[in-house]
Amino acid sequence: MNVETPSGITVAQSYMAALKACGIRHVFANGGTDFAPIIEGILRNRQDGGDMPEFVTVPHEHVAVAMAQGYYLMSGNIAGAMVHVNVGTANTICALMNAARNNTPMFLASGRSPSTETGDPGSRDFWIHWAQENYDQAAMVREHVKWEYELRHGQPINTVVGRAVDIAMSEPKGPVYLQLPRELLGSPSTNPGPLPRGRAFGTVPAVADIHAIERAADMIAAAENPIIVMTTPANAATFKALGAFAEAHAIAVHTGPHAALSSSNPMNLGRVNGPALKAADLILVLNSPVPWVPKHMQPNKDARLIHIAPDPHFATYPFRGFEMDLAIAGDPAASLTILGDMLNIKLKDRGAATDRRRKLNGEKRQALLDSRRAAIEAASTESPISYVWAAHCVNEVKGANTTIAEEIGVPFDFLDIEDDRDFMATSLGSGSLGMGLGMGLGAKFAAPDRTVITTLGDGGYMFGCPTAAHFVSQAEKLPVLTMIMNNSEWHAVRDAVMSMYPDGLAAKANRLPIVNLSPSPDYHKIAEAFGGYGEKVDDPAKLKGAIGRALEQVALGRQATLNVVCQRR
């Protein structure tokens, strides 16, 4: 039965205009039969001058969602991802889990198989339309998004899109999910509603209760050895505020494997560790769902504990038992600024205590730097190549305008990071591997003037859908350097076995079941199939030169991959 396609503006065109009005400039898309109104709408908009985001073709949904996350982390602007019905949605779930745990906003949309068999231009016309209908398609992602909805007939698409973006960008931020039935997308846009006003998110941060901040200031002022723990990455505002706060008041900062403040900050004392927790009489925890692992280390039982985060209880985590004397709900950067102003007054007569703390922290930092230099020197001749040496070589070659997208690749502790955009941790969230390739591409897409180096393991590289990622790099002219730290095994799995059974049979074995990833292929040749430069390196003396050659190719606009044969961690 042939049904006449309606003329005029369609819901699909209004949908795209609403996205653009809400600040979504790019949508990373992997299409299917449900995309017919979107594709027609893009061509109509190009012909008629209609406003819409740029749609970027990404041949796998995992890469598309990872790109949206890297794009946001680099630019601070929300991106869209659009995928095919239930199967496309299923392919996003691992990357979506990471976005949810990382509080990374993203507008994820999918089609829905047509619900009608006849009577509409969008009615079912392929056998797959029956097989791809779910009773509850959103059930797959409901636990991992802040909001999910399905557009219904007659609803104003502008209002729906505006609400979705508002929720995604409100603290705690996170992904949202909208289902778009094919018949509705292709129907006339008779009731789009008012076009969403321009959004200016983040200009008014969620400020904590002033009385709670003052109580925290009193607790810090009374402490002899306070420390700050932040095990998650800091956004630009928090990165700057934390660095200034810690240095002004001589408070040591301990981090996870992520950038919370600059490597050169004199109060940066590296990873959170047991001795630091035991010595502290006050611990200020910033936006850290897991500030330390209780099985391995615990704070002093008499230490006062202050937690500051948009949601200091992390309510989306089913079980979490970290104690706290004071929980403050608020933006970390804004809270630190107010807290610093209060401490300027409360500590003005305690200069001697601050000076003593500054001297002590300086001695601890010097010891940390000395140990790192010794580790680099020892690693310089180790073969297979040491991860520590790889990080040192990256430091030696990279320029100032470089972003390192790291996924269990080179160790963060040995990298020189001076700006929040210099480092992007891709191994966060729910632990889904394969994020590095897409997030590095998303970062490059958002900031084409920056050099992007993605470092990841061989297992993570396979998880990252490399052919799809290399395709996007070539097609969209996004030259990045990918360093595959190839140890031919799942290190994380080996590490978990050793932790649980330190004296077991696994501790004495060279090869473990479900861990070994050999024989190892020539990963660097995959990039060559997409016009890229590839090189294998197994000599530590040649690694620095190889990185330099690869970055020369990147500067010429060509993607590059190094297959680095490295040791087991």
LOVEX-370648 format. One record per residue (C-alpha): residue in one letter; x negated, y negated, z negated. Coordinates in steps of 0.25 Angstrom, whole numbers, plus 5000, padded with zeros to 4 digits. Last residue first. Layout:
<sites>
aXYZ
...
</sites>
This chain:
<sites>
r478750194861
r478450294872
q477450244881
c477550164893
v477550184908
v478050044913
n478950054926
l478849914930
t480049854938
a480149734947
q481249644953
r480749554964
g480949404965
l479549354966
a479449334951
v479849474949
q478749524958
e477749444950
l478349504937
a478049644942
r476649614945
g476449544931
i477149664924
a476149764932
g474949674928
k475349684913
l475649834914
k474249874920
a473449894908
p474549974901
d474550074912
d475850144916
v476450044925
k477450074937
e477849964946
g479049924954
y479349794962
g480849784966
g481549794980
f482649874974
a482050014977
e480749954970
a481549934957
i481850094957
k480350114959
h479950054945
y480650174939
d479750274944
p480350394937
s480050454923
p480050604922
s480350584911
l481450514902
n481250594889
v482250564878
i483450664879
p482450774875
l481150724869
r479750734875
n478550714867
a479050784855
k478550774840
a479550674835
a480650744843
l480450864834
g480750794822
d479950714812
p480450574815
y481850634818
m482850514817
s481850404822
m481150494831
v482450534838
a482850384839
d481550344845
r481650454856
v483050404860
a482550264860
h481350304869
w482150364880
e480950424888
s480050404900
n479250294893
n479550194904
m479550044900
i480349994913
m479949854915
t480949784924
l480549644930
v481649564935
p482049504949
l483449464950
k483749444964
e485249484963
a485149604973
q483749654968
s483949644953
v485349694955
f484849814962
h483749834952
a484849844941
a485749934948
t484550034951
p484150014937
c485450064930
g484950014916
f484950154910
m483750194918
y482950074914
g483350094900
g482750234900
d481450184906
g481350074896
l481649934897
t480949794900
t481649694909
i480849574913
v481549454917
t480849324923
r481749204921
d482249114932
p483349204936
a484049174922
a485449234922
f485149344933
k483749374926
a484449404913
g485549484920
l484449564927
g483749594914
m485049634907
g485349734918
l483949804917
g483849794902
m485249854899
g484949994902
l485050054888
s486250044880
g485850014866
s487149964860
g486649824861
l485249794862
s484149844872
t484249724882
a483449634874
m483249504882
f481949424879
d481449294885
r482849224885
d482749204870
d481449134871
e480049154866
i479849304868
d478449364868
l478649524869
f477949614859
d479149634849
f480149654861
p479549784864
v479549814879
g480649904885
i481749944876
e482749854884
e482049714886
a482449604895
i481249514895
t481549374900
t480449294906
n480249144907
a478949134899
g478149224909
k477949374907
v476549434909
e475849444896
n477149464888
v477549574897
c476249644895
h476349634880
a477749694881
a477149814889
w476049824879
v477049844867
y477849944876
s476550024877
i476050084891
p475850234891
s474650204888
e474250114877
t473150014881
s473749884878
a474649944866
a473549924856
e473349784859
i474849754860
a475049824846
a473949734840
r474549614845
r475849654839
s475249684826
d474649544826
l475949474829
l476649544818
a475549504808
q475549364813
r477049364811
k476949414796
e475949304793
g476849204799
n478049254791
l477249234778
k476849094782
r478249054786
r478749114773
r477849044764
d478148914772
t479648934770
a479448954755
a478548834754
g479548744761
r480648784751
d481248644748
k481748624762
l482348764762
k483848734760
i483848614769
n483148674781
l483848804778
m485248734781
d484748684795
g484248824798
l485548894794
i486248804803
t485348834815
l485348984811
s486848994811
a486948924825
a485949024831
p486549144824
d487949114828
g488949144816
a489449244807
i488649244794
a488549374785
l487849354772
d487349454762
m487249564773
e487149714774
f486949784787
g487949894788
r488449904803
f489450004808
p490449984819
y489649864825
t490649774832
a490749694818
f489349644819
h489449594804
p488649464807
d489649434819
p489149304825
a487849334817
i487149294804
h486749404794
i486149364780
l485549474771
r484949444758
a483749534754
d483849614741
k483949754748
n482749714757
p483149744771
q483149884777
m482349954787
h482350084795
k483750144793
p484350004791
v484049964805
w483849814806
p484649684810
v485649774817
p486849684821
s485849564821
n486449424823
l485449364814
v485049434801
l484549334790
i483749424780
l483449374766
d482449434756
a481549484767
a480349584763
k481149714766
l481749664779
a480349624784
p479749754779
g480849834787
n480749764800
v481449664809
r480549654822
g479649534824
l479249424814
n479649304822
m479549194812
p478349134820
n479149124833
s478349174844
s479149294848
s480349194849
l481649224842
a482749334842
a482249414854
h482549554852
p481849684847
g482449654833
t482049534826
h481349484813
v481349334810
a480549274799
i481049154792
a480049034792
h481248924790
a480948844803
e480348964811
a481549054808
f482648944811
a481948904824
g481749044829
l483149084825
a483848964832
k483148974845
f483449124847
t484849104841
a485149004852
a484549084863
n485149214859
a484449294849
p484249444852
t484649544841
t483749584829
m483849454821
v483249464807
i482849344799
i481949344787
p482049284773
n480849294764
e481049204752
a482549184753
a483349074746
a483348984758
i483949104766
m485049124756
d485448984756
a485448974771
a486349094772
r487349024762
e487248904771
i487548984783
a488749054776
h489248914772
i489148864787
d489948974792
a489249024805
v489248954818
a489849024830
p489048954841
v489648834849
t488948824862
g488948974864
f489948984874
a490248864883
r491448914892
g492048844904
r493548834903
p494248964908
l495148934921
p496548924916
g497449044919
p497249134930
n498749154933
t499049174948
s497649244951
p498249334962
s497949484960
g496649544964
l496049544950
l497349594944
e497449714953
r496049754950
p496149754935
l495149674928
q494649724914
l493949624905
y492749654896
v492049564886
p490549574881
g490049504869
k489849384860
p489949384845
e490249274847
s491149224858
m490649234872
a491349364876
i492649314869
d492649184877
v492249264890
a493449354889
r494449244885
g494049164897
v494149284906
v495549314901
t496049174902
n495549154916
i496249284920
p497549234916
q498449354914
g499549394924
h499149534926
r498149584915
l496649574913
e496049684905
y495449654892
e494149674883
w493549594872
k492249594864
v491749714872
h491049844868
e492149914861
r493149894872
v492149944883
m492650084887
a494050054881
a494149944892
q494650044902
d495850094894
y496650184902
n495650194913
e495850184928
q494650224936
a495250354941
w496450294947
h495650174954
i494650284959
w495650324970
f495450194977
d496650094981
r497250064967
s497949934967
g497249804969
p498049754981
d499249784972
g500449874974
t499850014973
e499150094963
t499149994951
s498149994940
p496949954948
s495650004941
r495149894931
g494049804934
s492949764924
a492449644917
l491349624908
f491149474903
m489849474895
p489449424881
t488249494874
n488449524860
n487349624860
r488149734855
a489249704865
a488249684877
n487549824873
m488949894874
l489249824887
a487949884893
c488350024889
i489850004893
t489549944907
n489650074915
a490950104909
t491549974914
g491150004928
v491850144927
n493150084921
v493349974931
h492149914939
v491249814932
m491149664930
a490049594922
g490149444918
a489049354912
i489049264900
n488049154899
g486949154889
s485949154900
m484949264897
l485749344888
y487049324896
y486349374909
g485749494902
q487049534897
a487749524911
m486649604917
a486849714907
v488249724911
a487949724926
v486849824924
h487749924917
e488849904927
h487949954939
p487749894953
v487749744949
t488349654959
v488349504953
f489649424954
e489349274953
p490449204945
m491649144951
d492249014956
g493049014969
g492448954981
d493449014991
q492549104999
r491649144987
n492949154978
r493649244988
l492349334989
i492249344974
g493749374973
e493749484983
i492549554975
i493349534962
p494649584968
a493949714973
f493249734960
d494149844955
t493549934966
g492149924959
g491149824956
n489849804947
a489749664943
f488849564936
v489649434934
h488949304934
r489349164931
i490249184919
g490449054913
c491949064909
a492348984922
k491549084930
l492349204924
a493649134926
a493349114941
m493049264942
y494349304936
s495149204945
q494549264957
a494849404952
v496249354948
t496449324963
i496549184970
g497349184982
s497849294991
p498449424986
t498049554993
e499249615000
v499649754996
n499449875005
m500050005000
</sites>
